[in-house]
Amino acid sequence: MKTQLIIPLIVLMLLVFHHTSGKTQNCTLSIQASEGNIDGRTNASGVQPGDTICLLPGQKSYLWITHLHGSPEEPIVIINTIGIVSITQFYYGIKFDSCSFIKLSGKGVGAFSYGIHVHNVDGAGMSIEGLSTDIEVEGVEISFTLFPGIFCKSDPDCEFNSTRDKYTMRNVSLHDNYIHDTGMEGFYIGSSFYSGITVTCDGKDTTLLPHLIRGLKVYNNLITRTGWDGLQVSSADSSCAIYGNNISYDSESAELNQMSGIIMGEGSVCDCFNNQIQNGKGNGIQVLGLGGNKVYNNLIFNAGRTYLQQYPYMNGIYVGNQSTTPGASFLIAYNSIISPRDYGIDFRSATTTGNQFTNNIVMNYGREVSLGTNISMVNNYTLPTLDQTQFVDLNGGNFDLKPTASAVNAAVPISLMDLSYDIINRNRPFALLNDIGAYECHDPSLIAIPEGIKDPSIQLSIERDYRTDVLIIRYFISAHDIVQIGMYNLTGQLIRMVVFAKHTPGEYVEQVDIGNLPGGIFIFRMTAGIEYISKKIQLCR
């Protein structure tokens, strides 16, 4: 009788293990809960590019990853397996030191979105330092830290190895993490002292230029209840994108000069888009960059409303003049700025030219806008009070536009900006023209074709052939015209021009080989004369 009971129990345990463990990891090296070091000179000396290091579940005080190097083609993956890895009760949580081409993932167990949890740390939750570069981090939860949640830079010191002329941090990707209840910033990326930091070496004060970051992506992170800024990026002067982040209750400590949902600090040139920033004490978005920064498709709600001091002002968007390149420009477009405590936008960048504030919604503001003479304010929908009839469900947090809203089909074209998606990655335009603000209304009533009206003059459809890994592009044109079909990524970069030729009326088919493309969301935009249409497709790898 005992044997009959034991066998079903073993089977049940195996089924539970299989359900919770997700895909099986091919582990080159397994790190026990009792181990805190992954050292390429000692316990990980046999790990090669492309190998996988598995973190076994349990609690540890810290995780120090040092002298570990993958390659551009084959990064080393460090991933949790079987269960959650808990890191707590030390003066730091996870530290990357002298590493390159590493991916740290907390997505090794399908049941858990954040399989690595750093909490209750008397320092930073994670640091990427020691001349590390080409690091990716996903699926990590960090909470209750004394300092920032994630700290990413190598400060100059008297060894002079991390100065701007010696070292550049490249290709850092921080995504799909959950950062909350931090003593300081949620993310602190790059040096705030772009113009130089004073270091005392051999009794002498020396001004050193900190390193730059090139190739930075910070996206799809959930950030809430930070003591200081929610997300800060500085000294990232090219290929920088901050997008898809959800930030709430930033700047809870009300520390002056450390109060914003997102701050693009000195030395930054970033695209900041598709972020949701709500209920923070600070400015929604603060821009102190070099110029060339683009801020679009963001929702900013209740910025500064809970900050009780009269000064400084807390605004939806603030643009300063700290490190700006003379003659550069800023583009601020298609944002929904709802209920800022003070200005919808306070623009104080005096040395730039050709700045644009276009197609934004600014509603229920303390003060409308504060603009200099060097920025054009065009086609914005501004209202001093809150008009709930414009939105689907404002009280429920749904800021999508109703089809009858004044902002629908009301945007104007912006030079050098062909925006084909909204804040939640739906196609723009849905109907005739783009909508003002971050959201594009997709109510079917907007595209109903009245009786007696012919079908649209251009049509576009996209389907994927999984057998050959190609996209099949079918399109129709009703008149003689030049047709362009371009493939774009979510930053608006042209990936491929599929069609650019004169056409006679009719139906056409093109194929696009996508075998070498990474996974992600791509936009196809077709134009013919003054007509245009966009379609979105997601490639899963």
N, C-alpha and C positions, 0 to 999 in steps of 0.2 A: 504493500500500500504506500509506503514512504517513497519508493522508487517511482511509482506512478505520479506522485505529486511533484517530485523534484524536476522531472523532465519538462512538464508544461511550464513550470516556473522559470527554468533556464530559457525556454523559447520566448516567454514573455519579456524577460530582461533583454534578450537580444533584439526583440522588436522595438522596445523602448529606446535602447541605445541607438539603433539604426534611425529612428525617427528624430532624435534630438541631435545627433551628431552631424547631420547634413552630409555633404559629399566627403568621401574619404580622402584624407591628405596623404600624399606620398612624401613622407618625412625623411629628409636627409639627416636631420639632427632633432632630437626632442629635448626640450628644456623643462625640467621638473619644477614644481611650485617652489621648492626649496632653493632653486638657483636664481641668482639675480643678474648674472653677467652673461652676455654673448660676446665673446672676444675672439676676433679673427686671428689673434696671435696664440691663443691657448685652446679653450674648449671648442671653438668653431674654426680651428685652423684648416680643417679638411673641407669646409664648405666652399663650393665653387659657384660662379655665376649660373643662374638658372635653378639653383637648389632651393629647397623649402625647409625652413626651420619651424618646428611646431612647438607652440607654447601649451603645455599641459595645464589643465584647470587647477585652481586653488589660489591661495593668497600668498603674496610675496611683498617685501618691503619696497623694492625698486626693481627697475630693469635697465641695465646699462648696456647699450649696444655700441661696440667700439671696434675700429679697425676692420670693418667688414665692407667688402667691395664686390658688387655685381658688375654688370656691364650694360651698356645702352640696350643691347638686344635681349639680354637675359638678366633682369634684376633678380636679386635674392629676395625671396618672399618669407616674411616672418608672420605666422598666422596662428590664431588660437585653434585648438582642436578639442573635441569632446564636450567642453563646457566653457564657463566664464573664467577669465584670468583677472583676479582682483589685486590691485597694487595700492598699498596704503601705508600710512604712518612712517614716512621718512621725509627728508628735506628736499627730495625731488621724486617724481614718479617714474617717467621714462626719459632717458637721455640718449640721443644720437651723438657720437663723438668720433670724428675722423672716419665717416662712412660715405659711401656713394652707391647709387643705383640700388636702393633698398625700398621694398614695399612692405609696410606694416599694416596688417589687416585684422580687424576684429570680426570679420564676417565668415569665420570658419565653421560656424555652427548655424544651420539655417533657422533655428528657433529664436536666435538672438540677433537684433540689429547692431548691438554694441557689445561684442564678446570680450572686449578688453575694457576694464573699468578702473580708472585712476581716481582715488578719492581720499579726502582728509590728508592733504600733503602740506608740509610747512615750507613750501617753495612753489616752483612752477610744476604744473601737471606733466608737461612734456617740454623738452628743449631739443632743438636741432642746432647743433653748434660744433665747435672744434673743426672748422673748415669742411663740414659735411656738405654734400650737394646731391642733387637728383634723388630726392626723397619723396615718397608717396605715403600718405597716412589716411586710412579709412576705417570706419566702424569702431571708433574709440569714444568712450564716454569719460569725461573729466569733470570732477565736481569737488567743491569745498577745498579750494587751493588758496594758499596765502598770497601767492603771486599770480601771474597770468596762467590761463589754461594751457595755451600752447605758445611757446617762446621760440622764435626762429631767426637766429642771426649769430654771427661770430664777431664780437666786439674787438676793435683794435687794441693791442696791448704792446708791451715793450719788446716782444719778439718780432713784431712788424710783419707777421705772416698773413694777417687778415685785412691788410689795408687795400684800398681800391686798386692799386697798381699790381697787387700780387694775387688777388683772389676774387672770383665771382661765384656766388651761389647760383645754381641753375636748376631749372625744371623741378620746382617744388609743387606738389599737388596735395592739398589738404581738403578732403571732401567727405560728406556723409558722416560727420562726427557730431556728438552731442556734448556741448560745453555749457556748464551752468554753475551758478553759485561760486564764482571766482572772486578772490580778493581784489584783483586788479583787472587787466584786460582779459577778454575771452581769448582773442588771438593778438599776439604782439609779433609782427613780422617785419624784419628789416630795421635798420637803425633810424631813429628819429633825428639824428644829428648828421643829416646829409652833407651839410656844409663844413663839417669837421667837429671832432671831439678832442678835448684836451686830455692828454695822458702824461703823467709824471714818470719820467725814465731817468735813472741816475741823478735824481735831484733836479732835473730840468723839465719844465712844462713844454710839451710838444703837441702841436695840433695835427691830428691824423684824420685822413678821409676814410670813413667806413666803406666796407665792400658794398657792391650792388647785388640785386637779385634780378635775374633775367629768365623769364619763363616761369611765371607764378600763376597758379590757379587755386582759388579758394571758393568752393562752391558746395551747395546743398547741405550746409551745416545748420544745425539747430543750436541757437545761442540764447540763453536767457539768464537773467539775474546776475549780471556782471557788476563788479564794484566800480570799474572804470569803463573805458570804451568797449563796445561790443567786439569790434573787429578793426584792428589798426594795421595798415600797410604803409611802409615808408621805404625809400631808397630802392624801389622797384621801378626801374626806368624804361623797361620795354617788355612787351609780351606779358602783360599783367591783366588778369581778369578776375573780378569778384562778382559772383552771380549765384542766384538761386538760394541765398541764405535767408533763414527766418530768424529774426533778432527781436527780442522783446525784453523790456525792463532793464535796459542798459544804464550804466552810470549811477547805480544805486547809492554809492558812497558820496555822490555830489562833490567829487574832488575837482576843483577848478582846473581847466585846461586838459581834463581827462574825461570829457563828457560828450560822447557821440555814439550813435549806433554803428556807423561805419566812418572811419577817418582814413582818407588817402593823404598821408603825411608828406613831409618834405622829400623831394627827390622821386616822387611817384608819377608814373604815367599809366593809368589803369582805366579799363572799361569797367564800369560798375552798373550792373543791370539785373533786372528780375529778382531783386531782393525785397523782402517784406520787413519793415522796421516799425515796431509798434510799442507805444506806452513807455518809452524811455524818458529819463530825466534830461538827457542832453539833446544836442542837435541831431536831426535824423541822419544826415550825411554831411560830412565836413571835408572840404577839398582844399588842400594846401600844396598841391602837386606842381610839377614843372610846367604844366600846360599840355594840351592834347588829351586830357582826361575826358571821357564821355560818361555821362550819368543819365540813364534812360530806363524806362519800364520798371521803375521802383514804386512801391507803395510805402508812404511815410504817414503814419497815423499817430496823433496825440504826442508829437515830439515836444518834450519839455514841459508838458502840462502838469507834472507832479513836482517840478522844481519850484520851490516857493520863494526864492530870493528874486528881487526885482532885476538885478544885473548879475552876470551878463545875460543878454538876450539868448533865448533858446529857439532855434529856427528849424524849419523843415530842411532846408539846405543852406549851408554857409560856405562861401568860397573866399579864401584869404589870399595873401600875397607873399607868403614866407619864402618860397624858393622858386618862384615862377620865372620861366625863361621869357625875357622881353619879346613881344611880338607873337607869342604862342596864343592859343585860344582854348576855351572850354565850351562843350556842347552839353546842354541840359534840356532834355526833351522827353515827352511822353511819360512823365511822372504823375502820380496821383498823390498830392500833398494835402492831407485832410486834418484839420484841427491842430495846426502848430500853435504853440503858446504865443510866439511872436511872429516873425516874418515867415512867409512862405519860402522866400529865398532872400538871403542877405549876401549881395555880391560885392566884394571889396578888392578884387584883383585889379590893381591900377595899371599894370604894365602890359597887360594882354590886349589883343585886338581881335575883332571878328567873333566875339562871343555870342552865343545864341541861347535864349530861353524860350522854347517854342513847344506848342502842343501839350502843355501841362495843365492839370487841374489843380487849382489852389482854392481851398474852400474852408470856411469857418476859421479864419486866421485871426490872430491878435493884431497883426499889422500885415498889410498885403505883401508888398515887396520893397526891397531896398536895392536899387540898381545904380551903377555908375553910368557914365556916358559911353562906355566902351562895350555895352552889351545890348543886343536887340531883343525886345520882348514882343513876340509875334504869336498871335492866334492862341492865347491861353484862355482857359475858362476859369474865371475867378468869381468868387461869391463870398461875401463877408459872413454869411450864416450857413448853417448846415441844411442842405436840401435833400432829405431822404428819398424824395421821389425820383432822384437821378439813379439810385442804386438798387440792386436786387434785394438786399437785406442788410442794411447798414448796422442795425442793432445786433444782428447775428454774425457780423464780421465778414459779410460777403460784399465786397466793393465792386463787383462786376456791374456793368452799366445795364440799365433797362433799355429796350429798343426805342423808347420814347425820349431818352435822355438827350440833353442839348449837345453833349460831346460826341454823340454817335454820327459817323460819316462827316465829321467836321474838321479833321486835321488837314493841314497844308503840307505839301512836299517840302523836305529839308534837303538842301544841297549836300551832296556826298553822303547821304544817309538813306539807304534803301532798307527800311525796317520791315521785315516780313513775319514777325511773331510778336506776341504780347507777353505779359509778365508770367503767364502760366503756359507759355509755348504754344498757344493757338495761332493759327494763321492770321496775318494782317495783309490786306484788308479782308474782312469777311463778306462785306457787301460792296458798296460803291467805292468808298474811301476809307482810309484809316480813321479810327476814333481817337479823340483827344484823351490823354491820360494813359495809365499803365494797362488798362484792360480793354480788349477788343470784344464788343458785344457779338455773340454768336447766336442770337435769337433767330430761329428759322424764318420768322415773319419778315426779316430784313431782305431776304433774297427770293421771296415769292414772286414769280413772274406773272403779272396781270394778264388777263385774257386779251388776245390780239397782239401781244408782244412776242416777237420771235425769240428763239433760243439765244443764249449769249454768243457773241461773235467769236470768242476764243474759249477753248476748253482744254483741260489738262488733267490727266490721271497718271498715277504711278503705282506699279505693283512690283513685287520682288519674286524672282525665280530662284528659289533656294537650291535647286539642283546645280545651276551654273553660277550662282552668286552674282547675278546681274540685276539691275533695275530696268524694267520695261516702261518707257515713257511714251504714252499715247497722247497726242494733242491734235486739235482741230483749229482751223482758221477759216473764216468765212469770206475773206477778201484778200487781194494781193497786198502783201506787206512784208517787211523785214521782221523775222521772228528771232527772239533771243530767249534761251532757256539756260539759266545759271543755277548751279548747285552751291549753296552757302552753308557754313556752320553757324552756330548760335551767336558768335561774335560778329556776324556779318561779313566774314572773310569769304571771298570767292574761292571755292575748292576746284570747280571745274566748269568751263563753259561748254554745255552740252550741244546747243544749237545756236548758230549765228549766221543766218542766210536769208535771202529773199525767197518767199514762198508764193505759190498760187493757192487758191482756195482748195481745201480738202483735208483729209485725215492723214496723219503721219505717225510713224513709230520709230523711236530711237532706243538703243540699249546702252546702259552705263555699267561698266565693270566695277564692282565695289570690293573686289577681293583684297585690295591693299588698304582699304579704309578702316579706321577704328570704329568701335561702336559709338553710338551717340545719336543726337537728333540733327537732321539736316533739312534745309529748306530749299525747295525748287521754286524759282520764280520765272514766269513766262511773260514776256511783253511782246506786243504787236501794235505798232503805232502808239496810240494813247491808251490802249487797253492793256491790262495786266492782271495776272492771277498767281496765287502762291499756294503751294501744297507742302505739307510737312510729312516726313517719314522718319521713323526711329529704327536704327540698325542695332540689333542685339548680337553681341558676340559671346 
